[in-house]
Amino acid sequence: MAQVWRSCSSCKKDIVVSSKYYECSVSTCNGKRTGLVFCSVPCFERHLPGARHKDAAAIENKAPATPYQADAPKRRIVVSKPASGATPSTPTVKSGSGNQHEVLVVASKLKKYVQDSAGMNTSQAVMNVLSDKLRRLCDEAAENARRDGRKTLMDRDFK
């Protein structure tokens, strides 16, 4: 089996070591932070509408002879915790499951609903408060499902 260097940014197919791949000629796409790579020209072309480039070209390259190391040191971003009683204006991102700070609500849909039904604007801090309430409701419903011997959350669990 061939060693994988990276995955295509468009179709997610493996790009094997020492094989041909394509990069976008625009610096924001091929920089260290973004690092988009494509397995073929059609995959490169698929990213163009979303990237909104005026003039872009696919640059053919050859993948390194060594596979990409997922365990290589990565840049860490430390987010300071807000003062007690304050809610962060943007959600804090954590890796892994059980993220207690991830916003669970589609903000644009909620804001539109409040505007249409009550004629009011909605603060960004509302998303965090509602997400916390949703977590509590889901935790209680999960406990109800467990009590009934199920591993599937159902509408009747939200009493």
C-alpha positions as CSV (number, residue, x, y, z in Angstrom):
1,M,0.0,0.0,0.0
2,A,1.3,3.4,-0.9
3,Q,2.1,5.9,1.8
4,V,-0.2,8.9,2.0
5,W,1.3,12.4,2.0
6,R,-1.9,14.4,2.4
7,S,-5.6,14.4,1.3
8,C,-7.1,16.4,-1.5
9,S,-8.7,19.6,-0.2
10,S,-11.6,19.2,-2.5
11,C,-12.5,15.5,-2.9
12,K,-10.5,14.1,0.2
13,K,-8.8,11.4,-1.9
14,D,-5.3,10.5,-0.8
15,I,-2.3,12.1,-2.4
16,V,0.5,9.6,-2.1
17,V,4.2,10.4,-1.5
18,S,6.2,11.4,-4.6
19,S,3.1,11.8,-6.7
20,K,1.8,14.8,-8.7
21,Y,-0.5,17.3,-7.0
22,Y,-1.8,20.8,-7.7
23,E,-1.8,24.1,-5.7
24,C,-3.6,27.3,-6.3
25,S,-1.5,30.2,-7.5
26,V,-3.2,32.6,-5.1
27,S,-1.1,33.1,-1.9
28,T,-4.0,32.9,0.5
29,C,-4.8,29.3,-0.8
30,N,-1.2,28.0,-0.8
31,G,0.1,29.6,2.4
32,K,1.1,27.7,5.5
33,R,-2.2,28.3,7.3
34,T,-4.5,27.3,4.5
35,G,-2.3,24.9,2.5
36,L,-4.8,23.8,0.0
37,V,-3.7,20.9,-2.2
38,F,-5.6,19.2,-5.0
39,C,-5.3,15.7,-6.6
40,S,-6.4,16.9,-10.0
41,V,-7.2,20.0,-12.1
42,P,-11.0,19.4,-11.8
43,C,-10.6,19.4,-8.0
44,F,-8.7,22.6,-8.2
45,E,-11.4,24.1,-10.4
46,R,-14.1,23.1,-7.8
47,H,-12.6,25.4,-5.2
48,L,-12.6,28.5,-7.5
49,P,-16.2,29.6,-7.1
50,G,-16.0,29.6,-3.3
51,A,-12.6,31.3,-3.3
52,R,-13.7,34.1,-5.6
53,H,-10.3,34.5,-7.3
54,K,-10.1,36.9,-10.3
55,D,-7.1,35.2,-11.8
56,A,-5.9,31.8,-10.5
57,A,-4.0,29.0,-12.0
58,A,-3.2,25.4,-10.9
59,I,0.4,24.9,-10.2
60,E,1.7,21.4,-10.7
61,N,4.0,20.1,-7.9
62,K,5.4,16.8,-6.7
63,A,4.6,15.6,-3.2
64,P,7.5,15.0,-0.8
65,A,9.1,11.6,-0.5
66,T,8.0,11.3,3.1
67,P,4.4,11.0,4.4
68,Y,2.7,13.8,6.2
69,Q,3.2,13.4,9.9
70,A,-0.1,14.0,11.8
71,D,1.8,13.9,15.1
72,A,4.2,16.7,14.1
73,P,4.1,19.7,16.5
74,K,1.3,22.0,15.8
75,R,0.6,25.6,16.7
76,R,-1.4,26.0,19.8
77,I,-3.8,28.8,20.4
78,V,-4.7,29.4,24.0
79,V,-8.0,31.2,24.7
80,S,-8.2,33.0,28.0
81,K,-11.4,32.4,30.0
82,P,-13.8,35.3,30.4
83,A,-14.2,37.0,33.7
84,S,-16.9,35.5,35.9
85,G,-20.4,36.4,34.9
86,A,-19.3,37.5,31.4
87,T,-20.2,35.5,28.4
88,P,-17.7,35.3,25.5
89,S,-18.8,37.2,22.4
90,T,-17.5,34.4,20.1
91,P,-17.6,30.7,20.9
92,T,-14.4,29.1,22.3
93,V,-13.2,26.2,20.3
94,K,-11.9,23.0,21.9
95,S,-10.9,19.8,20.2
96,G,-12.6,16.5,20.8
97,S,-16.1,15.7,21.9
98,G,-18.0,17.1,24.8
99,N,-17.4,20.7,23.8
100,Q,-19.2,22.8,26.4
101,H,-18.6,26.1,24.7
102,E,-19.7,25.3,21.2
103,V,-22.7,27.2,19.9
104,L,-25.5,24.7,19.2
105,V,-27.9,27.2,17.6
106,V,-28.0,28.4,14.0
107,A,-27.6,32.1,14.9
108,S,-29.0,33.5,11.6
109,K,-32.2,31.4,11.8
110,L,-32.8,32.3,15.5
111,K,-32.2,36.0,14.8
112,K,-34.6,35.9,11.8
113,Y,-37.2,34.2,13.9
114,V,-37.0,36.7,16.7
115,Q,-37.0,39.6,14.2
116,D,-40.1,38.2,12.4
117,S,-42.1,37.2,15.5
118,A,-41.2,40.0,18.0
119,G,-39.6,42.7,15.8
120,M,-36.5,42.6,18.0
121,N,-32.8,42.2,17.4
122,T,-30.8,39.4,19.2
123,S,-27.5,39.8,21.0
124,Q,-24.7,37.3,20.1
125,A,-24.5,36.4,23.8
126,V,-28.0,34.8,23.5
127,M,-26.5,32.0,21.4
128,N,-24.3,30.9,24.3
129,V,-27.1,31.0,26.9
130,L,-29.5,29.1,24.6
131,S,-26.7,26.5,23.9
132,D,-26.2,26.0,27.6
133,K,-30.0,25.5,28.1
134,L,-30.1,23.0,25.1
135,R,-27.2,21.0,26.7
136,R,-29.1,20.8,30.0
137,L,-32.3,19.7,28.2
138,C,-30.4,17.1,26.2
139,D,-28.7,15.8,29.3
140,E,-32.0,15.3,31.0
141,A,-33.5,13.6,28.0
142,A,-30.5,11.3,27.7
143,E,-31.0,10.3,31.3
144,N,-34.7,9.6,30.6
145,A,-33.7,7.4,27.6
146,R,-31.1,5.6,29.7
147,R,-33.7,4.9,32.4
148,D,-35.9,3.3,29.7
149,G,-33.0,1.2,28.6
150,R,-32.6,2.9,25.2
151,K,-29.5,4.3,23.4
152,T,-31.7,6.5,21.2
153,L,-33.0,9.9,22.2
154,M,-36.6,10.3,21.3
155,D,-39.1,13.2,21.4
156,R,-40.8,11.6,24.5
157,D,-37.6,12.0,26.5
158,F,-38.0,15.8,26.5
159,K,-40.7,16.0,29.2
